[in-house]
Amino acid sequence: MIRSVFRTAFSSGNSCMHFARATSPLPSALKFVRDFATVSSNKPLKGRITPTVRKNMPSYGPVSSEAYGIWFPEGKKYEDSDFFERLIIEGNGPALELGCGDGRLLVPYVAKGLDVDGLDLSPHMLDMCRKRAEKKRLKVSLYLQAMQDLLIPRKYKTLFVPYGSFMLISNLPEVKKALSRFHDHLLPKGKLAIPLFIPTEADIHQAAPKEGEWRLRREGTRADGATIRCYEKARFDKNNQIENADYKYEVIQAGQIVGTETEDLTLRWHTQGQFHALLKDAGFENVQCVRDYSQEPASEKDCEFTFVATK
Ligand SMILES: C[S@@+](CC[C@H](N)C(=O)[O-])C[C@H]1O[C@@H](n2cnc3c(N)ncnc32)[C@H](O)[C@@H]1O
């Protein structure tokens, strides 16, 4: 079963929520800048990271990005590793991971000789990714850009957006724009893969047991022995299919809090029917929806599914 990074509760036995398409006003769009900077593995992160990008970067700051590597360490095979690897190999051409983060998947794929580039909105995540690649003496091409603004000089046989990251585009016009940009950046017959989930009642209860209360979400130990704790406070707007989650990070050394960071994530979930229609509207063909990371078609009851569509 897929466990998206955004969910930690297991949802077996719980039915997910299928809501009608949102009709009331959507939350205001984050204003992303169209600039992008390429980051090669052996150069420091630089480029046109304007103050506007910094101001509007919603999440994945330095502590959050470091913590991500603790929650999802290197050298492990993850539940989605084989799924995307197979797709990239079948694509038999260049691939791009959108929202590549710290290279959890990208770096092992490049280490296996696959031609995979990465794109992310967080310079901190890209920096972690670059460092991971450098440790293995690998060259990676990374782009600092919002995926809904995707505009880069290369086209791909495979585009993939792992771990529910696509749901971080919470504004519907931006969702449509992203899918259209993805379509433009695929080579003929290229494929797009996007795993999604619909929160179950158990997910909602676990993320938000009591409205307005912080709960400890994750805890881990850094290489220098410091503890990193992440607290979460979430709100769910079921009618609009939106989750707003606030996170608070604490870095604790010798019993003292030596660092803190906050982040806000807004996630939009899509029903299978809604997302199928969005992909078709963006020009995709042969739209398939499989259960988790399997090859089996998803049933309507599945809350965790992956769309694979062809240009
Ligand atoms: C949950 S992490 C996933 C990282 C990596 N793909 C993985 O599977 O481990 C989500 C990533 O998406 C990035 N992200 C969020 N919104 C984005 C956007 N609009 N465009 C590009 N990247 C985005 C974040 O900075 C973060 O690195």
The ligand as an SDF file (V2000), in Angstrom:
LIG
                    3D

 27 29  0  0  0  0  0  0  0  0999 V2000
    7.2630   15.0270   -0.2550 C   0  0  0  0  0  0  0  0  0  0  0  0
    8.6530   15.7500   -0.9720 S   0  0  0  0  0  0  0  0  0  0  0  0
    9.0220   14.5230   -2.1810 C   0  0  0  0  0  0  0  0  0  0  0  0
   10.4680   14.4820   -2.5620 C   0  0  0  0  0  0  0  0  0  0  0  0
   10.8570   13.3630   -3.5130 C   0  0  0  0  0  0  0  0  0  0  0  0
   10.1240   13.3990   -4.7460 N   0  0  0  0  0  0  0  0  0  0  0  0
   10.6060   12.0160   -2.8720 C   0  0  0  0  0  0  0  0  0  0  0  0
    9.7900   11.2820   -3.4060 O   0  0  0  0  0  0  0  0  0  0  0  0
   11.2290   11.7150   -1.8620 O   0  0  0  0  0  0  0  0  0  0  0  0
    7.8910   17.0370   -1.9000 C   0  0  0  0  0  0  0  0  0  0  0  0
    8.8600   17.8670   -2.7080 C   0  0  0  0  0  0  0  0  0  0  0  0
    8.0990   18.6360   -3.6330 O   0  0  0  0  0  0  0  0  0  0  0  0
    8.6690   19.9410   -3.6870 C   0  0  0  0  0  0  0  0  0  0  0  0
    7.6240   20.8540   -4.1640 N   0  0  0  0  0  0  0  0  0  0  0  0
    6.5290   21.2630   -3.5030 C   0  0  0  0  0  0  0  0  0  0  0  0
    5.7720   22.0370   -4.2840 N   0  0  0  0  0  0  0  0  0  0  0  0
    6.4260   22.1180   -5.4690 C   0  0  0  0  0  0  0  0  0  0  0  0
    6.1600   22.7800   -6.6900 C   0  0  0  0  0  0  0  0  0  0  0  0
    5.0630   23.4920   -6.8550 N   0  0  0  0  0  0  0  0  0  0  0  0
    7.0440   22.6430   -7.6980 N   0  0  0  0  0  0  0  0  0  0  0  0
    8.1710   21.9210   -7.5420 C   0  0  0  0  0  0  0  0  0  0  0  0
    8.4760   21.2610   -6.4070 N   0  0  0  0  0  0  0  0  0  0  0  0
    7.6170   21.3670   -5.3950 C   0  0  0  0  0  0  0  0  0  0  0  0
    9.1300   20.2180   -2.2900 C   0  0  0  0  0  0  0  0  0  0  0  0
   10.0740   21.2550   -2.2420 O   0  0  0  0  0  0  0  0  0  0  0  0
    9.6610   18.8500   -1.8880 C   0  0  0  0  0  0  0  0  0  0  0  0
   11.0130   18.7180   -2.1950 O   0  0  0  0  0  0  0  0  0  0  0  0
  1  2  1  0
  2  3  1  0
  2 10  1  0
  3  4  1  0
  4  5  1  0
  5  6  1  0
  5  7  1  0
  7  8  2  0
  7  9  1  0
 10 11  1  0
 11 12  1  0
 11 26  1  0
 12 13  1  0
 13 14  1  0
 13 24  1  0
 14 15  1  0
 14 23  1  0
 15 16  2  0
 16 17  1  0
 17 18  1  0
 17 23  2  0
 18 19  1  0
 18 20  2  0
 20 21  1  0
 21 22  2  0
 22 23  1  0
 24 25  1  0
 24 26  1  0
 26 27  1  0
M  CHG  2   2   1   9  -1
M  END
$$$$
